[in-house]
Amino acid sequence: MAPDDSTDLSDVRGPEHTADGHHVIIDGRRWRATDPSIPDAFRQELVDELMAARRAVKAQDPDARRRVHDAKTALGERGEPWWEDRAGAGFDERIAAALRALTRKRAESSICPSDVARTVGGETWRPLMSDVRRVAAELADRDELVVTQKGERVSIREARGPVRIIRGPKL
């Protein structure tokens, strides 16, 4: 059945975007759009974490607002604009937020540093691997993350080859 002129297609097409695609318009207000370069699978994990964090806010979980902030920052909806240069402390915060959000989402599993690089870098993720490893090392120093290799805890600064990252005791 073809929609007629009176059919509301906003649910099908999603929210209206600004001409540059950087913002969405919802109820007349402009909000920063999700970074379109995030691969669908990672975007969905971050959206799932965001929704779980929002439910935790309603349940008055003391860490819930930080979880919301991390998920929104990882999605590119907060922090440094995703369409600007990917360098500096603002981009490091997006990497850290993605590390925290993905390790929370996969609480029973682990993530690969390349998952985070793909999340924040889209198709041009490979050059970001050293930044992801550097930020992961800083979070591991604060016990927010644990880096493992072959099931054993390691320093990501010294480890060569593939590593996995899990949620740390202080996250």
N, C-alpha and C positions, 0 to 999 in steps of 0.2 A: 504494500500500500504506500503510495507516494504522499509525502506530507503536503498539506495545503498551506496557504499563506498564514493561517491562524495558528499553525502548529509551532510550539516553542522548541527550537532545536538547540538551546543553550546546553542542555544536558548531553547531547550527542557531540557537539563541537567543542565543548569546554568553555571556559571563560574567554571574554574578549581580550585580545592583546593589543598593546600599543603598537604603532607602526614599526618601531625598531625591535619589537619582540622582547624587550627587557622587562616589561611589566604586564600584569593582568589587571583588568578593570572588573571589580566586583562591587555591586551596589553603589556604583559611582565613585568608589575609592580605588586608588592605584596602589598595587602591591607588587613587590619584586617577584618576577617569575622564577620558576625552577630552572636551573642551568640545563638547557636542552642537550648538551653534549654528554650528560650522564647516561650510560647504557641502561636500557629499560630494566634489567634484572636488579641492578644496584639501586636505581631510583625507587623501584618498588620496595626493596628492603628498607630504604631510608624512610619512605612514606609509612610503611608498616611500623617502624620504630617511632616515628612521629605520632601516629595515632595511638600507639600503646602509651607513649609518654603523656599525651593529652588525657587519656583515661586515668593515668596515675595522678595527674594534677587534680582531677575531680575527686580521687580517692585520698587526696592530701598526702601523697608520698613526698617526703622531704627533698628527694633528689629529682623530682619530676620536672621542675622548670629547667634545670640544667640539661636534662635529657631532651626536652623540647628545643632548647637553644642549640644543642649539638646537632640534632637532626635537621633543623632549619638552616644552620650554617653549612652543613655538609651538602644540602640540596642547593646551596647558593642563594637562598632567600634572605640570608642575613650576612653581615660581615662585608668584606670587600666585594664590590660588584664582580660577578663572574665574567663579564664581558671586557673587563680591564686587564692590565698586565698581571700575569700570575707570578708575582715575585714579592718578597718581603714578608713581614710579620703577619699581615692580614691573610696572606695565602697559607702561611704555616698554620694559622688558627683553623682554616678550613680543612687542612690535612688532619690536624689533631681532632677536630670535630668528627670527621669521617671515620678515623680510627676508633674513637670512642663509640660512635653510634653503631658502626658495623659489628664491633665486638659485643656490644650489648644485645644487638639483634640476634647474633649467633652465639648466645650464651653457652649453649651446649656443644659448640664447635669452635672452629678457629677461622681466621682470615689470613689471606696472603697479602703481603705488601702491595702486590700488583693490583689487588682488588681496590685498594684505596687510590692508587695512581690512576686506574681506569675511571674511578668515580669522579675524581677532581680534574682529570685531564682529558677525558673523552678519548678520541682517536689518537691524540698526541701525548699519550701517557708515559711512554718509555723514558723520556728525559727527566721525568719527575720521580723516578725510583730512588735516587740518592736523597732527595728532599723527604720523601716518605720514610725512608730508613732513618734519617737524621731526627725527624720529629718523633718517630716511634721510639728511638733511643731515649729522647728526653722524657717521654711519657713512661717508659720502663724505669727510668731513674726515679720517678715519683711513685712507682708501684701501681700506676693506673693500667698498665699493660704488662704482659709477660710474653717474652719472645722465646720460642722453642725451635729446636732443630732435632729431628729424629726423636721427638718426645722429651728431650732434655732441655732445661732452661739454659739459655745462652745470652751473651751480650751481642746485640745486633751490630755493634760497632766492630766486633772481631769476627763474627760469623761469616763464612764464605759459603755461597750457594743458597739454596732455598731455605726459608724460615717460615714459621707460622706464628701468628699473634693471637693471644687469648686475653680475655678480660683479667685485669689485675685485681689484687685485694682491695685497693683504694678507689676502685671505680664503681 
